[in-house]
Amino acid sequence: MNAVPDNFDPNEAVIDLQGVWKIFGTRSAEAMEAIQARGLTKPQVHEEFDCVVGVADATFQVRRGEIYCIMGLSGSGKSTLVRHVNRLLTPTAGKVVVNGTDIMALGEQELLKVRNEHIAMVFQNFGLLPHRSVRDNVAMPLEIRGYSQNARWKAAEDALALVDLSDWSEKFAHELSGGMQQRVGLARAIAADAEVLLMDEPFSALDPLIRRQLQEEFMRLANQMNKTTLFITHDLEEAVRIGDRIAIMKDGVIVQTGTPEEIIMNPADDYVMDFVGGISRINLIRAHSLARPRAEFEAEHGPLTGEETVVSGNDTLRQIIVKAADSTGPIVVQDDDIGTSGVITRNDILNGVILGTEDS
């Protein structure tokens, strides 16, 4: 499977969407012109042109090796958006670039090659062929590429081993549980050895325990194989658990993008705030987000004594609480490069637990 290349650049944008619009309806081109000329809203587009705006001016980049989650309620446009990356849907306007290739400029055969070799998609409904064995389902992308039976079966067996299904390779889909079928879908994406994974709510139909197990398994595999992943979900807890960054959508619009910590501590509006209200912050918020500048603290409380509890900037709120349990003074945030980088008070800890920020 993929090894990290010598020229690996984690800041390189593998998926790059610029100003993507998707308008459904027979008058979509007219509607797009009217939006650009007159700034029509989604309801106005529907009323005037009988068209539906599925995605509105979406712009984002996914870095190499990153798990980028797009989340929102049903009808928010998240599944519509992800289908533009491999051009299952063609945008009404905008640009889609994957690994430096303009997806919109590809001919039919070139597009099929990209879909088969460079972009793998895992759906919620598994997409397994009932008349094929588990091994043959996993090997199917390689069969399409013309690999020999021995080569594709070897790749399939290797992929099944990664998802703990080696003993099930000769079974058929109806003989597997839902969680096992989803593992087969993931193994198929692994066997294809594509640089990019598109995952459209792959775990949402599973029981909570199985879902959590597959989340952990997926995160391990994505990290191990350095896959660039666009992960669609309606569940913020799943997005927070899996995502390096999250984009939240509403009515086709990306309303906020950031790390899980940034979104939970600084929701952009009431819509996002409703999402984050029930999320536990104790294992997410880190010391550097709670700390106030040392000079500000000392101006109010006097100089530090050197006997304070010390934590790292990356320590979670739970770790801070454990370390500070036996003291009553402030907590110093220590940075290896610059020394003391901030101070956390008891009130800061309480605000982190209850609200996420002092003024949120």
PyMOL commands that set and color helices and strands:
alter all, ss='L'
color gray80, all
select helices_A, chain A and resi 28-38+42-49+78-82+103-105+108-117+134-144+149-162+166-168+173-175+178-192+208-225+236-242+260-265+270-276+287-290+294-301+317-324+346-354
alter helices_A, ss='H'
color red, helices_A
select strands_A, chain A and resi 13-24+52-63+67-71+93-98+101-102+119-122+196-200+228-233+245-250+253-258+309-312+331-335+339-344
alter strands_A, ss='S'
color yellow, strands_A
deselect
rebuild
show_as cartoon
